[in-house]
């Protein structure tokens, strides 16, 4: 089986790589992505300071989440039918982009009304920045959609390179627009948009050259199936995207820009460790779509939670010196928030693997059941605790909800797969053997390629 023999190949269309190779390649390339991510976070912190960082977070959260809310199925729905072999690449991409562009366009009208309404959240940044964030609504939805298509086809190497390119463009644009052009929050939002625009162009070019993508109108049946899957997963997808930003929205209504900036910087830094879960999940999902493999899911769960916990401990050990170097002295008050968020981040990593499993076995509705109540609990906890705890309330609420959701999904996973608790969570000697074999396998693959 795949969990013990990384050299086993799957028949899903895509590059001839093994499960172990896919995971190893994604882990290796994500190291560069983490470095660029830290440059982005450091640049935003040093250039915008807490108040400006909070304004930027408000604009990006608003544009990104509104686009995802209005485009059900554009990402996961189209991805599922392509990787399951039930739709061609052209139909999958055309359906995803049609939903992204139409849904994103429909979202702009209510967005403008919200921006000009008498809502405290939209007073946390200037109107120019919020207006500029409107382009993120269709842009980020489309970028995420084409990115999911590459993952469906297991083009993980190219996807990693394009992700690095997107982050690099973001870094360069921040340097040019925020530092060089002194455009402040608006420049930072434009830099974020530039990275996603490059991502769309790179992914579409790769799909056209190597995967047979051709211009096509989405069929009615394709749109119906994609939206049907997407609507079942919509609450989960919206909640999954909203949860890291929910504290921003609540603080935007009851707190100042500085508190928003502290929480945004701390949560962005800690959520950066989600790249570990995403890397493994991307490699895992196409294989689950081909065949249900709970043992493989459990293996990935143990590896991801262990790797995430180790990475989080390293950051916590560095503590204040790391924050002072990376974010500046203005963000030292964010250090306690990192400790509060740490358990939740490990749980969040495990949640990502469980959700990958349920998406792969065509049960995305389970993810939605788990996410919906958590969003309400998170919102209520921040509002209730903020008067007593201040900005720490958002961190405590995030950790509590992430832990509860991971536990709930673990219970459902055990019930649906009939696996015992120990085989799911208890580390095995074979886990280390798998990692060693995966590393050797990818090195041998790269040597043969050269």
N, C-alpha and C positions, 0 to 999 in steps of 0.2 A: 504494500500500500504506500501511498505517497508520503505519509508521515514518517516512514522509516527508510524509504528508498528515494532520495531526491533525484535519482536519475530516471525515474519513471516519466514517460511522456504522455501528454494528452493529445487527443485528436482534434481539439478545437482549432479552427483556422487561426493562423498567426505564425510568428516566428517559431522555429523548432527549438524551444527552450523548455527546461523542466521546471517543476514547481520550485525546487530549491534554487535554481538559477534565477528565476524571476524574483524571488524574495531577496536574494543576495544582491542582484543588480539594483533593485529599488533601494535597498538599504544603503548601498555604496553611493549612489547618485544623490540620495537625500542628504548626505553629509554636506555637499556643496550647497544644496538648497537651504539648509539650516544656517550656514555661514552668511548667505545673502539675506536670509530672513533677519538675522541679528543685525546686519548692516542697516536694513530698512528700519527696524525698530529703534536702533540707536540714532540714526539720522533724524527720524521723526521726533524723538525725545529731545535731542540736543537743539534742534532747530525750532521746534514749536513750543517746547516747555509744557508743563502740565495742562494749562488752560487751552493752548492751541491743539495739544494732543487729544484733549477731550472733544473739541469741536470737530477735528478730523474724524474721530471715531464715530461721532453722531452722523456725519454726512455719509461715510462709507457704509455704516450699518443700515441707514435708511435706504440708500440706493440699491444695495446688494439684496437685502431681504425682501424689499417690495417686488423686485424682479423675480425672485424665486417663488414668492407667494402667488404671483399671477401666471406662472408657467408650469402647471402640474404635468408631470410625465416627460418634460422636455429632456431631462437628464437620465434618470434611472429607468423610465419607461422605455425610451428608445434604446438605451443600452441593453436592457434585458432581452428584447426580441432579436437584436443583432447577435449577441453572444450565444443565445440559445438556438441560433440558426433558423429562426422563424421570420426573419426579415433581412433583406440585403442592405449593404452599406449605404447605397444611395437613398433608399427609402428611409432608413434609420436617421441619416443626417438631415434629409429634407424635412422629415416630420419634426425632428428636434428643433431645427432652426425656425420652421414655420410657427411652432408653438412659442418659441422664445421671442420672436420678433412681434407677432401679433399680441401675445400676452403682455410683453414689455411695453408695447405701444399703448395698449388699453390702460396700463397702470400709470402712465404719465399724467393723464388728466386728474384723477383723484390725488396724485402726488402734489401737483401744483396747488390744488385747493388746501391740502394739509399744510404746505409750506407757508401759505399766506393766511392761514387761520390763526386764531388766538390760542396757540398751544405752546406751553413752556418749552417743550423739547426743541422746537424750531427757532428758539431764541438763543440756542447755545452756539450758533455759528451765523455768519453773515449770509444774506440772501444769495449773493453771488456763489458762494460755496455750495449751498443747497441746490441752487439751479444747476450748477455744474454736475452735481451728483445724479441728476436725472438721467444722464447718458449711461450711468452704471446699470440702470434697470434692465434694458435689453442686452447691454454689452456683457455683463457678468453672466447672465443666464445663457447667452449663446456660447461664451467661452467655456463654461462648465459643461455644456451639452457636447461640444466637439471633443473636449478632454475625456468625457466618459466613453465616447466612441472609440478612441484609441485604446482605452483600457479594455473595452469589450473585445477588441481584436488582439489583445495581449501584446501591443506594441509598447511595452513598458520602457524599453531603452529610449525610443524616440520621445515618449511622453515625459520621461525624466529630463531629457535635454531641453525640451520645450518649456518645461517648468522652470528650469534654470535660466533660460532665456527670458522668460516673463519676469522673474525676480531681478535679473540683471538690468533689464530695461527700466524697471521700477526704481532701482538704485540710481541709475544714471539720470533718470528724469527728475528725481528728488534733488540730486546735486545741481542740475541745470535750472530747474524751476523754483525750488524752495530756497536753496543756498545761493545760487548765482543770480536768479531772477527776482528773489525776495518776494515771491507771490504767496507765501504763507500757506494757509489751509487750502485755498483754491489750487495752488500749485501742487500740493500733496495729493489732492483728489484727482487732478489731471494726470499725475504720475501713475497712480493706481490704475486709471483707465487705459493709459498707454500700454502697460504691461499686458492687460487682458486683450487689447486689440492685436498685439503681436502674437499672442497665444492663438487666437482664432485663425489668423493668417497662416501660421506655421502648421497647425493641425490640419486645416483644410488642404494645404499644399501636399502634405504627407499622405493624406487619405486619397487624394486624386492620383498621385504618382505611384503609390504602392498598394492600394486597396481597391482600386476600381471605382472610386467615387466619380459620378457623372451627374450633371445637372438633371434634376427630376422633380416633378410636382408630387407632393405627398398624396397618396391615395386615401380615399375616405376610410377604407378598412384599416390602413396603417395608423391613421390619426386616431381612430376609435380605440384600437388596441393599446396604443401608447398612452392615451389619456385614461383609459380604463385602469391600466396598471398604475399610472401616476397618481390618480385620485385615491387609490387604496393606500399609497405610500405618502400622500401629500402632507398629512399632519406630521408624520415622522420627519419628512424632509424639511418642512418648515421649522419644526421644533429643533431639529438637529442644527440647522443654520442659525436659528434665533437664539438658542440657549447661550452661546458664548457672548452674545450681544445684548441679552435681555437686561443685564445689570446696567448697561449703557442707557437703554431706553428708560428704565425706571429712574436712574440717577439723573437723567436729563430732565425729568419732571419735578424732582424734589431736591436736587443738589446743584452745586455749582460746577463750572467747567473744570476746575482743578481736581475735584473729587472724581469726575468722569475720566480725566486724564490719568490719574493714578490707577484707577481700576482697569482702564483700557490697556495701559502699559503692562501691568502685572498679568492680566488675563492673556494678553497676546503673547507674552513671553512664555507662560506656562502652556498655553494651548499649542505652541510651536512643537511640543513633544508629540502632538497628535500625528505628526508626519510618520512616526513609526507604525501606528495602527493603520494609517491610510496606505502606506507602502505595502504592508502585508495583506490588507483587505483587497487592494487592487489585484494582487496576484491570486488571491483566494477566490474571488467572486466568479470569474469565468469557469473555474474548475467545479465549483458547487453547482453552477447552472448546467453543467454537463452531467454531473452525478452527485447525489446527496452524499456528503462525507462528513459525518459528525466528528469522527476521530481526527480528521484534518483540521476542523474548526477548533477542537479542543487543543490540539498542538499549537496552532497559531495563537490561541488565547493565552496559553502559558508563556510563550516566547514574547509576545507583545507586552503583556503586563509586567513581566520580569525586566525587559529592556527599558520600558518606560519608567518603572520605579527606580532603576539604577541611574538613569539620566536625570531624573528629578532630584535624587539625593545629591548628585554632584552639584547641581545649581544651588540647592539649599545650603550645602557646605560652604560654597563661595559667598553666599548671602550679600551683605552690604557692599563689600568691595566690588563684586560683580555689577551690582546695580549702579554704584557710583561710576564705574568705568563705562558701562554700556549705555546707561540712561541719563547720567549726570546726578549731581547732589540733589537736584530739585525733586527727584523721585525716590529718595531714601525712605519716605513714609510708605512706599509700596512693599518694602521687605516683609513685614508681617503678613501681608496679603498672600505672598508666595507660599508661606508655610500653611496658611489656611486652605489654599487651593490644592495643595499637593495630593492629598488622598483622592480628591475628586478627579484630578487629571488621570491618575492610574485607573480609576473606575471608568472614566470616559474612554480610555484606550480599550478596555475590555468590552464596553458597550459597542464600540465600532465593529469589533469582530463578531459579536452576536448579531448585530444588524446585518452585516454582510451575509451571514448564514441564512437569515430569514428572507432577505432579498433574493438570494440565489436559489432558494427552494420555492420561489413564487408565493411567499407569505409576507409581503410587505406590510399587510394590515397589522400584523403583530407589532411591528415597529411603531406604527401610529398609536396603537393602544398604550404602548409604554411611554410615548413622548407627551401626549396630550395632558394628562394629569400633572406631569412634572412641570410643565410651563406655568400652569396656574399656581402650583405650590411655590415655585421660584418667585413669581411676581408677588404673591402674598407675603412671603418671608421677608423680602427686601423692604416692602412698605412697613411691615410690622417691626422689624429690627433696626431700621435706619435711625430712628430718633435716639436709640440707646447705644448703638455700635458705630454709627457713622458709615463710612465707605466699606468697612469690614463686613457689614451686613450683606452686601452683594456677594462677597467672596464666600461667606458661610452658606448662603442660599445656594450658590452654584455647586459647591461641594456636596451638600446634602442631597440635592436633586440628582446629581450625577451618580452618587453612590446608590441611591434607591432604585434608579432606573437600571443600573447594571445588575443589581440583585434580582429585580423583577424579570429581566430578560434571561438571567441564568436559570431561574426557576422554570420558566417556560421552555427554555432549551432542554433542560433535563427531562421535563415531562414529555416533550414531543419526540425526543431521541431515545428515551429510556436509558440514558447513560447514568451511572452512579456518580456521586459528587467527587469522590477521590480521583477517578480517571480523568475528570474534567480539569481539576485544579492542581493536583499534586504533581510537581515536577518529576520527570523521569530521566534516567540515564540516557535513554534514547533521544531525548530532546537535544542534549549536547552533541550526540552523534550525528543527529540530523543537521545541526548548524555546521559542524565540521565538514560533513559530506557535501553540504550545499556550497560552502566556500570553495572546496576543492573542485566541485563540479563547474562552478562559474569560471574559475581560473582556467580550467582545462578547455572550456568552451571558448573563452576569449583567446587562448593560445592557438586553438585550431583555426579560429576566425582570421588570425593574422598570418 
